[in-house]
C-alpha cells in the first residue's frame, strides 16, 4: 500500500485501533498471544507503523483466502 503524502508513518495505539475497528483491549490481547501488528516502543510511548498495520492486515487476508481453497 502506498503512503499518502499527509499520512502519518507512526500511529498511536488509539489511532491504529480506530483505523481497523478494534478495541485497545483487543490489541493488547493479540500482543499477549504474540499476534497482531508489530509495535514500536519509544521511551514510554508505544506506536504502530502504518506499514506494519498494513502487512498484518494483508497476512490476515491471505490466511483467510487460503482457508477457502
Secondary structure, DSSP 4 states (H G I P E B T S, - for coil): -PPPTT--SEEEHHHHHHHHT--HHHHHHHHHTT-SS--EEETTEEEEEHHHHHHHHHHHHHHHHHHH-
